[in-house]
């Protein structure tokens, strides 16, 4: 009888352990974000850098600079919460510098679409 209880307990423990491990497949869709990106134009240089913050968050910083002037700056976090992926943006001097979240609504290869229909502008944030 003790052996049966031990075996059942072990099996239950294994089953619950396997079920509690979260899947981060949606966050993995954005692994191509990682690294430093730069685009130079006659109007200035746009640069973006993405790093892994932890197993559920990628963190990015973007700047648009013309000479010594920073014309635009934002921080972005890609956050997986359970089975949803969110693109959370904080922009200097906008929205009282509070973060705005956009939920992933569709994805194809290296093209992700995040939406927040309640936000004034923008309501959609495609990334590729």
C-alpha positions in Angstrom: 0.0 0.0 0.0 2.8 2.4 0.9 4.4 1.7 -2.5 1.2 2.6 -4.3 0.8 5.9 -2.4 4.5 6.7 -3.1 4.0 6.0 -6.9 0.8 8.0 -7.1 2.3 10.9 -5.2 5.4 10.9 -7.5 3.2 10.8 -10.6 1.0 13.7 -9.3 4.0 15.8 -8.5 5.5 15.2 -12.0 2.2 16.1 -13.6 1.8 19.3 -11.7 5.4 20.3 -12.2 5.0 19.9 -16.0 1.8 21.8 -16.1 3.1 24.8 -14.2 6.0 25.5 -16.5 4.9 28.5 -18.7 5.5 28.6 -22.4 7.2 31.7 -23.7 6.7 30.9 -27.4 5.0 34.2 -28.1 7.9 36.2 -26.7 10.3 34.0 -28.7 8.6 35.3 -31.8 10.3 38.6 -31.1 13.8 37.3 -30.6 14.8 38.9 -33.9 14.4 42.3 -32.1 17.5 41.6 -30.0 20.6 43.7 -30.7 21.3 47.2 -31.9 19.6 48.7 -35.0 20.4 52.0 -36.7 18.9 53.9 -39.6 20.6 57.0 -40.8 18.6 59.6 -42.9 19.2 63.2 -43.9 16.9 64.2 -41.0 18.9 62.3 -38.3 19.7 58.9 -37.0 17.2 56.5 -35.5 18.7 53.9 -33.2 17.2 51.1 -31.2 18.6 48.6 -28.8 16.9 45.5 -27.5 18.0 43.2 -24.6 16.6 40.4 -22.6 15.5 41.6 -19.2 14.3 38.2 -18.0 12.5 35.1 -19.3 9.2 37.1 -19.8 10.5 40.5 -20.9 12.5 42.0 -23.7 13.5 45.7 -23.1 14.1 48.2 -25.9 15.2 51.8 -26.1 14.7 54.0 -29.2 16.2 57.4 -30.0 15.9 59.7 -33.0 18.9 62.1 -32.9 19.8 65.0 -35.2 23.3 66.3 -34.4 23.4 66.7 -30.6 19.6 67.0 -30.3 17.4 64.1 -29.2 14.2 64.6 -31.1 12.4 61.5 -29.9 13.0 58.9 -27.2 11.0 56.0 -25.9 11.4 52.8 -23.9 9.6 49.7 -24.9 9.0 46.5 -23.1 7.8 43.3 -24.8 6.1 41.4 -22.0 4.5 38.0 -22.0 1.7 37.6 -19.5 0.4 34.0 -19.7 -0.5 33.4 -23.3 -0.6 37.1 -24.3 2.2 39.3 -25.6 2.2 43.1 -24.9 4.2 45.9 -26.5 4.4 48.5 -23.7 5.6 51.9 -24.7 6.7 54.9 -22.5 7.5 58.1 -24.4 9.2 61.1 -22.9 6.8 64.1 -22.7 3.8 62.2 -23.8 0.9 60.6 -21.8 2.3 62.0 -18.6 5.1 59.5 -19.2 2.8 56.7 -18.3 3.2 53.4 -20.2 0.7 52.5 -22.9 0.2 48.8 -23.6 -0.6 47.3 -27.1 -1.7 43.6 -27.3 -0.4 41.3 -30.0 -3.3 40.6 -32.4 -1.5 38.9 -35.3 2.0 37.7 -36.3 3.6 36.4 -39.4 7.3 35.5 -39.4 9.1 38.7 -38.6 6.0 41.0 -38.7 4.0 41.5 -35.4 0.9 43.7 -35.0 0.0 45.1 -31.6 -3.3 47.0 -31.0 -4.9 49.1 -28.3 -8.3 50.3 -29.7 -8.8 52.5 -26.6 -5.7 54.5 -27.1 -6.1 57.9 -28.8 -3.1 57.6 -31.2 -1.8 55.3 -32.4 -4.3 52.4 -32.1 -2.1 49.9 -33.9 1.7 49.4 -33.8 3.0 47.1 -36.5 6.7 46.1 -36.0 8.9 44.5 -38.6 
